[in-house]
Amino acid sequence: MDPRPGSRDGVVNERLELTYLRAGSEPQWERVTHGGVDVTERPDLWTPYETDRRAGFEARIERYRREGLIP
């Protein structure tokens, strides 16, 4: 989970995030990687920080769906 250039910890750019999700993709900074290898599908390899961050991302996805912002 590499930080985006110019990002601030704890601040989510929802407009940009929605752009990715509406295009059928996940923002690359929300994908869990270790040593350049995507391990998003392997939660057993995540750190506690990665687990919390991913849970927050998935909660935002559910909220976007409830609000009708994404299908």
C-alpha positions in Angstrom: 0.0 0.0 0.0 2.1 2.8 -1.3 1.1 6.3 -0.4 0.0 8.5 -3.3 2.1 11.5 -4.2 0.8 14.5 -2.2 -1.4 12.4 0.0 -2.1 13.1 3.6 -2.6 10.3 6.1 -6.3 9.7 6.9 -7.6 11.9 4.1 -9.4 10.1 1.2 -9.9 11.7 -2.2 -13.4 10.2 -2.7 -13.8 11.8 -6.1 -10.7 10.1 -7.5 -11.6 6.8 -5.7 -15.0 6.9 -7.4 -13.4 7.5 -10.8 -11.4 4.3 -10.4 -14.4 2.3 -9.1 -16.8 3.5 -11.8 -14.2 2.4 -14.4 -14.3 -1.1 -12.9 -10.9 -0.9 -11.2 -9.5 -0.4 -7.7 -7.1 2.5 -7.0 -3.6 1.0 -7.0 -2.9 2.6 -3.6 -5.6 0.5 -2.0 -4.2 -2.8 -3.3 -2.0 -4.5 -0.7 1.5 -5.3 -2.1 4.6 -6.7 -0.5 7.8 -6.3 -2.4 5.9 -5.4 -5.6 3.7 -8.5 -5.4 0.0 -7.9 -5.1 -1.2 -9.9 -2.1 -4.7 -8.3 -1.8 -6.3 -11.7 -2.1 -4.1 -13.0 0.7 -5.3 -11.3 4.0 -3.2 -13.7 6.0 -0.1 -11.9 4.7 -1.3 -8.4 5.7 0.0 -6.2 8.5 -2.5 -4.8 11.0 -2.2 -1.4 9.2 -3.0 -3.0 5.9 -6.0 -4.8 7.4 -7.4 -1.6 8.9 -6.8 0.4 5.7 -8.4 -2.3 3.5 -11.4 -2.5 5.8 -11.9 1.2 5.5 -11.7 1.0 1.8 -14.3 -1.8 1.6 -16.6 0.1 4.0 -16.4 3.1 1.6 -17.3 0.9 -1.3 -20.4 -0.3 0.6 -21.4 3.2 1.4 -20.9 4.3 -2.3 -23.2 1.4 -3.3 -25.9 2.3 -0.7 -25.8 5.9 -1.9 -26.1 4.8 -5.5 -22.8 6.2 -6.6 -21.6 2.9 -8.0 -23.5 -0.2 -9.1 
